[in-house]
Each structure stands twice: as structure tokens, then as C-alpha cells.
Amino acid sequence: MRANVGDKIRIGGRTVGGIKGQVGEIVEARGPDGEPPYLVQFDNGHEALVYPGPDTRIVEQRKPKEN
């Protein structure tokens, strides 16, 4: 798994009817070449070091085209 600063990370919930999934923005990729772990700022303002599991998805943020 690879990510860039500014990409979104989506972490699925753990159980049906239990803990909801979370969405955050990758602030820093601490592994080589964009690999985990990631420092993530979640939508509620909390920051955490994330080691992605199988229920984690990276959503690339498109960069505007330069003219």
C-alpha cells in the first residue's frame, strides 16, 4: 500500500452495528516511498499513527493540472 500526503484514508468499521468506519487525511507517510505507517488527521481533529489493515482504502486526491 502506498499513499501521498493529502490522500484520504478510509478505515472500515469493525463489526456490523458496532464501531463506524473512519475517514481522515494523510499528513505524513513515515515508511519509505509512501508506505505505512501513516500519520492521519481524522475528520474529528484527532491525529493518530495508522498501520493499515485489510479493511483500509486509500483515496488519491487528484492534483490540479498545471498549464
TIVO-363092 format. One record per atom (N, C-alpha, C, CB): residue number from 1; residue in three letters; atom name; x, z, y. Coordinates in nm, 4 decimals. Glycine has a CB too. Example, Ala and Ser with C-alpha at 12.3 -4.5 7.8 and 13.67 -1.06 7.14 Angstrom:
% TIVO-363092
<1, ala, N, <1.3190, 0.7800, -0.5690>>
<1, ala, CA, <1.2300, 0.7800, -0.4500>>
<1, ala, C, <1.3200, 0.7800, -0.3300>>
<1, ala, CB, <1.1308, 0.9046, -0.4473>>
<2, ser, N, <1.2850, 0.7080, -0.2250>>
<2, ser, CA, <1.3670, 0.7140, -0.1060>>
<2, ser, C, <1.2900, 0.7870, 0.0030>>
<2, ser, CB, <1.4084, 0.5725, -0.0598>>
***
This chain:
% TIVO-363092
<1, met, N, <0.0850, 0.0000, -0.1168>>
<1, met, CA, <0.0000, 0.0000, 0.0000>>
<1, met, C, <0.0900, 0.0000, 0.1236>>
<1, met, CB, <-0.0970, 0.1225, -0.0005>>
<2, arg, N, <0.0560, -0.0866, 0.2187>>
<2, arg, CA, <0.1303, -0.0959, 0.3441>>
<2, arg, C, <0.0317, -0.0952, 0.4601>>
<2, arg, CB, <0.2191, -0.2238, 0.3475>>
<3, ala, N, <0.0783, -0.0384, 0.5721>>
<3, ala, CA, <-0.0068, -0.0329, 0.6915>>
<3, ala, C, <0.0809, -0.0337, 0.8159>>
<3, ala, CB, <-0.0982, 0.0934, 0.6896>>
<4, asn, N, <0.0180, -0.0652, 0.9281>>
<4, asn, CA, <0.0849, -0.0644, 1.0578>>
<4, asn, C, <0.0189, 0.0392, 1.1475>>
<4, asn, CB, <0.0807, -0.2050, 1.1238>>
<5, val, N, <0.0941, 0.0860, 1.2457>>
<5, val, CA, <0.0372, 0.1764, 1.3449>>
<5, val, C, <-0.0816, 0.1055, 1.4103>>
<5, val, CB, <0.1445, 0.2190, 1.4520>>
<6, gly, N, <-0.1917, 0.1765, 1.4238>>
<6, gly, CA, <-0.3131, 0.1196, 1.4820>>
<6, gly, C, <-0.4148, 0.0738, 1.3792>>
<6, gly, CB, <-0.2775, 0.0049, 1.5693>>
<7, asp, N, <-0.3716, 0.0539, 1.2532>>
<7, asp, CA, <-0.4668, 0.0186, 1.1479>>
<7, asp, C, <-0.5598, 0.1364, 1.1219>>
<7, asp, CB, <-0.3929, -0.0227, 1.0176>>
<8, lys, N, <-0.6789, 0.1067, 1.0727>>
<8, lys, CA, <-0.7744, 0.2105, 1.0344>>
<8, lys, C, <-0.7548, 0.2425, 0.8874>>
<8, lys, CB, <-0.9211, 0.1661, 1.0625>>
<9, ile, N, <-0.7816, 0.3663, 0.8520>>
<9, ile, CA, <-0.7757, 0.4090, 0.7129>>
<9, ile, C, <-0.9111, 0.4701, 0.6783>>
<9, ile, CB, <-0.6582, 0.5110, 0.6883>>
<10, arg, N, <-0.9656, 0.4302, 0.5639>>
<10, arg, CA, <-1.0944, 0.4825, 0.5165>>
<10, arg, C, <-1.0699, 0.5525, 0.3843>>
<10, arg, CB, <-1.2017, 0.3684, 0.5010>>
<11, ile, N, <-1.1109, 0.6775, 0.3789>>
<11, ile, CA, <-1.0938, 0.7577, 0.2582>>
<11, ile, C, <-1.2325, 0.7889, 0.2050>>
<11, ile, CB, <-1.0120, 0.8892, 0.2863>>
<12, gly, N, <-1.2594, 0.7505, 0.0808>>
<12, gly, CA, <-1.3905, 0.7710, 0.0203>>
<12, gly, C, <-1.4199, 0.9171, -0.0049>>
<12, gly, CB, <-1.4006, 0.6946, -0.1085>>
<13, gly, N, <-1.5497, 0.9486, -0.0168>>
<13, gly, CA, <-1.5918, 1.0849, -0.0476>>
<13, gly, C, <-1.5552, 1.1224, -0.1899>>
<13, gly, CB, <-1.7419, 1.1006, -0.0263>>
<14, arg, N, <-1.5498, 1.2504, -0.2167>>
<14, arg, CA, <-1.5061, 1.2970, -0.3485>>
<14, arg, C, <-1.6167, 1.2989, -0.4530>>
<14, arg, CB, <-1.4485, 1.4339, -0.3364>>
<15, thr, N, <-1.7377, 1.3337, -0.4116>>
<15, thr, CA, <-1.8482, 1.3399, -0.5073>>
<15, thr, C, <-1.9756, 1.2867, -0.4428>>
<15, thr, CB, <-1.8695, 1.4848, -0.5577>>
<16, val, N, <-2.0684, 1.2438, -0.5253>>
<16, val, CA, <-2.1972, 1.1988, -0.4746>>
<16, val, C, <-2.2701, 1.3195, -0.4175>>
<16, val, CB, <-2.2817, 1.1292, -0.5865>>
<17, gly, N, <-2.3142, 1.3079, -0.2925>>
<17, gly, CA, <-2.3838, 1.4185, -0.2282>>
<17, gly, C, <-2.2915, 1.5291, -0.1810>>
<17, gly, CB, <-2.4843, 1.4753, -0.3216>>
<18, gly, N, <-2.1617, 1.5099, -0.1957>>
<18, gly, CA, <-2.0647, 1.6117, -0.1560>>
<18, gly, C, <-1.9957, 1.5746, -0.0264>>
<18, gly, CB, <-1.9614, 1.6322, -0.2655>>
<19, ile, N, <-1.8662, 1.5887, -0.0252>>
<19, ile, CA, <-1.7865, 1.5620, 0.0938>>
<19, ile, C, <-1.7948, 1.4147, 0.1300>>
<19, ile, CB, <-1.6402, 1.6039, 0.0721>>
<20, lys, N, <-1.8291, 1.3865, 0.2564>>
<20, lys, CA, <-1.8377, 1.2484, 0.3022>>
<20, lys, C, <-1.6972, 1.1914, 0.3190>>
<20, lys, CB, <-1.9170, 1.2391, 0.4350>>
<21, gly, N, <-1.6906, 1.0592, 0.3183>>
<21, gly, CA, <-1.5643, 0.9932, 0.3427>>
<21, gly, C, <-1.5201, 1.0129, 0.4870>>
<21, gly, CB, <-1.5748, 0.8451, 0.3100>>
<22, gln, N, <-1.3948, 0.9811, 0.5136>>
<22, gln, CA, <-1.3397, 0.9966, 0.6473>>
<22, gln, C, <-1.2779, 0.8661, 0.6939>>
<22, gln, CB, <-1.2359, 1.1091, 0.6507>>
<23, val, N, <-1.2775, 0.8467, 0.8264>>
<23, val, CA, <-1.2154, 0.7299, 0.8880>>
<23, val, C, <-1.1194, 0.7810, 0.9942>>
<23, val, CB, <-1.3226, 0.6321, 0.9494>>
<24, gly, N, <-1.0015, 0.7191, 1.0011>>
<24, gly, CA, <-0.9040, 0.7576, 1.1022>>
<24, gly, C, <-0.8158, 0.6406, 1.1396>>
<24, gly, CB, <-0.8191, 0.8734, 1.0531>>
<25, glu, N, <-0.7266, 0.6656, 1.2340>>
<25, glu, CA, <-0.6317, 0.5641, 1.2790>>
<25, glu, C, <-0.4911, 0.6077, 1.2416>>
<25, glu, CB, <-0.6432, 0.5403, 1.4320>>
<26, ile, N, <-0.4140, 0.5139, 1.1894>>
<26, ile, CA, <-0.2765, 0.5445, 1.1520>>
<26, ile, C, <-0.1921, 0.5535, 1.2788>>
<26, ile, CB, <-0.2196, 0.4370, 1.0545>>
<27, val, N, <-0.1308, 0.6699, 1.2973>>
<27, val, CA, <-0.0481, 0.6971, 1.4138>>
<27, val, C, <0.0987, 0.6695, 1.3821>>
<27, val, CB, <-0.0668, 0.8426, 1.4606>>
<28, glu, N, <0.1356, 0.6925, 1.2560>>
<28, glu, CA, <0.2751, 0.6731, 1.2150>>
<28, glu, C, <0.2808, 0.6488, 1.0644>>
<28, glu, CB, <0.3624, 0.7962, 1.2541>>
<29, ala, N, <0.3615, 0.5514, 1.0240>>
<29, ala, CA, <0.3898, 0.5288, 0.8818>>
<29, ala, C, <0.5279, 0.5880, 0.8560>>
<29, ala, CB, <0.3838, 0.3738, 0.8428>>
<30, arg, N, <0.5347, 0.6888, 0.7727>>
<30, arg, CA, <0.6614, 0.7602, 0.7520>>
<30, arg, C, <0.7443, 0.7054, 0.6364>>
<30, arg, CB, <0.6339, 0.9057, 0.7278>>
<31, gly, N, <0.6852, 0.6191, 0.5554>>
<31, gly, CA, <0.7594, 0.5577, 0.4468>>
<31, gly, C, <0.8282, 0.4305, 0.4941>>
<31, gly, CB, <0.6669, 0.5276, 0.3291>>
<32, pro, N, <0.9174, 0.3750, 0.4135>>
<32, pro, CA, <0.9855, 0.2511, 0.4516>>
<32, pro, C, <0.8891, 0.1322, 0.4525>>
<32, pro, CB, <1.1019, 0.2234, 0.3559>>
<33, asp, N, <0.9050, 0.0439, 0.5478>>
<33, asp, CA, <0.8265, -0.0812, 0.5556>>
<33, asp, C, <0.6759, -0.0603, 0.5548>>
<33, asp, CB, <0.8630, -0.1708, 0.4410>>
<34, gly, N, <0.6270, 0.0420, 0.6254>>
<34, gly, CA, <0.4832, 0.0638, 0.6365>>
<34, gly, C, <0.4187, 0.1298, 0.5163>>
<34, gly, CB, <0.4169, -0.0643, 0.6607>>
<35, glu, N, <0.4984, 0.1900, 0.4320>>
<35, glu, CA, <0.4448, 0.2570, 0.3135>>
<35, glu, C, <0.4107, 0.4022, 0.3448>>
<35, glu, CB, <0.5454, 0.2498, 0.1971>>
<36, pro, N, <0.3288, 0.4663, 0.2597>>
<36, pro, CA, <0.2908, 0.6055, 0.2819>>
<36, pro, C, <0.4110, 0.6995, 0.2709>>
<36, pro, CB, <0.1832, 0.6469, 0.1822>>
<37, pro, N, <0.3948, 0.8214, 0.3207>>
<37, pro, CA, <0.2744, 0.8817, 0.3757>>
<37, pro, C, <0.2475, 0.8344, 0.5183>>
<37, pro, CB, <0.2859, 1.0329, 0.3725>>
<38, tyr, N, <0.1222, 0.8549, 0.5622>>
<38, tyr, CA, <0.0795, 0.8151, 0.6955>>
<38, tyr, C, <0.0348, 0.9378, 0.7749>>
<38, tyr, CB, <-0.0343, 0.7113, 0.6874>>
<39, leu, N, <0.0742, 0.9415, 0.9018>>
<39, leu, CA, <0.0187, 1.0405, 0.9924>>
<39, leu, C, <-0.1065, 0.9769, 1.0495>>
<39, leu, CB, <0.1214, 1.0835, 1.1058>>
<40, val, N, <-0.2212, 1.0427, 1.0299>>
<40, val, CA, <-0.3504, 0.9855, 1.0654>>
<40, val, C, <-0.4234, 1.0774, 1.1626>>
<40, val, CB, <-0.4358, 0.9615, 0.9395>>
<41, gln, N, <-0.4819, 1.0167, 1.2652>>
<41, gln, CA, <-0.5716, 1.0905, 1.3548>>
<41, gln, C, <-0.7134, 1.0491, 1.3185>>
<41, gln, CB, <-0.5399, 1.0618, 1.5078>>
<42, phe, N, <-0.7910, 1.1466, 1.2714>>
<42, phe, CA, <-0.9272, 1.1194, 1.2287>>
<42, phe, C, <-1.0212, 1.1162, 1.3480>>
<42, phe, CB, <-0.9734, 1.2238, 1.1277>>
<43, asp, N, <-1.1400, 1.0624, 1.3260>>
<43, asp, CA, <-1.2389, 1.0456, 1.4325>>
<43, asp, C, <-1.2754, 1.1775, 1.5008>>
<43, asp, CB, <-1.3640, 0.9814, 1.3765>>
<44, asn, N, <-1.2609, 1.2897, 1.4304>>
<44, asn, CA, <-1.2937, 1.4196, 1.4897>>
<44, asn, C, <-1.1767, 1.4793, 1.5678>>
<44, asn, CB, <-1.3371, 1.5166, 1.3811>>
<45, gly, N, <-1.0636, 1.4048, 1.5785>>
<45, gly, CA, <-0.9473, 1.4503, 1.6541>>
<45, gly, C, <-0.8413, 1.5198, 1.5700>>
<45, gly, CB, <-0.9915, 1.5423, 1.7613>>
<46, his, N, <-0.8723, 1.5554, 1.4473>>
<46, his, CA, <-0.7779, 1.6222, 1.3579>>
<46, his, C, <-0.6689, 1.5246, 1.3146>>
<46, his, CB, <-0.8509, 1.6799, 1.2345>>
<47, glu, N, <-0.5444, 1.5705, 1.3086>>
<47, glu, CA, <-0.4346, 1.4890, 1.2568>>
<47, glu, C, <-0.3855, 1.5482, 1.1255>>
<47, glu, CB, <-0.3184, 1.4798, 1.3596>>
<48, ala, N, <-0.3512, 1.4607, 1.0324>>
<48, ala, CA, <-0.3034, 1.5058, 0.9021>>
<48, ala, C, <-0.2094, 1.4023, 0.8419>>
<48, ala, CB, <-0.4214, 1.5327, 0.8071>>
<49, leu, N, <-0.1204, 1.4497, 0.7560>>
<49, leu, CA, <-0.0330, 1.3624, 0.6801>>
<49, leu, C, <-0.1088, 1.3220, 0.5541>>
<49, leu, CB, <0.1037, 1.4324, 0.6460>>
<50, val, N, <-0.1253, 1.1909, 0.5336>>
<50, val, CA, <-0.2096, 1.1412, 0.4252>>
<50, val, C, <-0.1249, 1.0654, 0.3227>>
<50, val, CB, <-0.3215, 1.0502, 0.4809>>
<51, tyr, N, <-0.1407, 1.1053, 0.1968>>
<51, tyr, CA, <-0.0856, 1.0327, 0.0835>>
<51, tyr, C, <-0.2055, 0.9647, 0.0181>>
<51, tyr, CB, <-0.0068, 1.1284, -0.0180>>
<52, pro, N, <-0.2246, 0.8341, 0.0395>>
<52, pro, CA, <-0.3470, 0.7670, -0.0048>>
<52, pro, C, <-0.3676, 0.7728, -0.1556>>
<52, pro, CB, <-0.3448, 0.6234, 0.0392>>
<53, gly, N, <-0.4939, 0.7895, -0.1930>>
<53, gly, CA, <-0.5329, 0.7877, -0.3327>>
<53, gly, C, <-0.6056, 0.6579, -0.3652>>
<53, gly, CB, <-0.6211, 0.9086, -0.3657>>
<54, pro, N, <-0.6627, 0.6486, -0.4847>>
<54, pro, CA, <-0.7293, 0.5247, -0.5264>>
<54, pro, C, <-0.8564, 0.4928, -0.4483>>
<54, pro, CB, <-0.7625, 0.5327, -0.6717>>
<55, asp, N, <-0.9108, 0.5915, -0.3781>>
<55, asp, CA, <-1.0333, 0.5683, -0.3010>>
<55, asp, C, <-1.0042, 0.5390, -0.1537>>
<55, asp, CB, <-1.1253, 0.6891, -0.3120>>
<56, thr, N, <-0.8793, 0.5047, -0.1219>>
<56, thr, CA, <-0.8377, 0.4807, 0.0162>>
<56, thr, C, <-0.8228, 0.3314, 0.0427>>
<56, thr, CB, <-0.7057, 0.5534, 0.0462>>
<57, arg, N, <-0.8709, 0.2887, 0.1591>>
<57, arg, CA, <-0.8604, 0.1486, 0.2005>>
<57, arg, C, <-0.7986, 0.1421, 0.3391>>
<57, arg, CB, <-0.9994, 0.0789, 0.1992>>
<58, ile, N, <-0.7130, 0.0426, 0.3613>>
<58, ile, CA, <-0.6540, 0.0161, 0.4921>>
<58, ile, C, <-0.7285, -0.1023, 0.5529>>
<58, ile, CB, <-0.4993, -0.0126, 0.4814>>
<59, val, N, <-0.7695, -0.0883, 0.6785>>
<59, val, CA, <-0.8362, -0.1961, 0.7504>>
<59, val, C, <-0.7441, -0.2381, 0.8637>>
<59, val, CB, <-0.9774, -0.1520, 0.8042>>
<60, glu, N, <-0.6861, -0.3576, 0.8489>>
<60, glu, CA, <-0.5927, -0.4084, 0.9506>>
<60, glu, C, <-0.6635, -0.4300, 1.0824>>
<60, glu, CB, <-0.5277, -0.5392, 0.9044>>
<61, gln, N, <-0.5989, -0.3921, 1.1903>>
<61, gln, CA, <-0.6512, -0.4182, 1.3229>>
<61, gln, C, <-0.5856, -0.5461, 1.3725>>
<61, gln, CB, <-0.6251, -0.2982, 1.4204>>
<62, arg, N, <-0.6656, -0.6430, 1.4041>>
<62, arg, CA, <-0.6149, -0.7723, 1.4499>>
<62, arg, C, <-0.5538, -0.7588, 1.5873>>
<62, arg, CB, <-0.7263, -0.8773, 1.4517>>
<63, lys, N, <-0.4397, -0.8216, 1.6056>>
<63, lys, CA, <-0.3752, -0.8230, 1.7351>>
<63, lys, C, <-0.4246, -0.9434, 1.8138>>
<63, lys, CB, <-0.2217, -0.8255, 1.7205>>
<64, pro, N, <-0.4461, -0.9296, 1.9454>>
<64, pro, CA, <-0.4907, -1.0463, 2.0236>>
<64, pro, C, <-0.3835, -1.1538, 2.0240>>
<64, pro, CB, <-0.5253, -1.0054, 2.1686>>
<65, lys, N, <-0.4285, -1.2795, 2.0234>>
<65, lys, CA, <-0.3351, -1.3919, 2.0258>>
<65, lys, C, <-0.2651, -1.3987, 2.1600>>
<65, lys, CB, <-0.4077, -1.5242, 1.9968>>
<66, glu, N, <-0.1353, -1.4274, 2.1539>>
<66, glu, CA, <-0.0589, -1.4428, 2.2770>>
<66, glu, C, <-0.0550, -1.5895, 2.3142>>
<66, glu, CB, <0.0844, -1.3859, 2.2619>>
<67, asn, N, <-0.0694, -1.6210, 2.4425>>
<67, asn, CA, <-0.0667, -1.7604, 2.4883>>
<67, asn, C, <0.0713, -1.8003, 2.5323>>
<67, asn, CB, <-0.1650, -1.7819, 2.6020>>
***
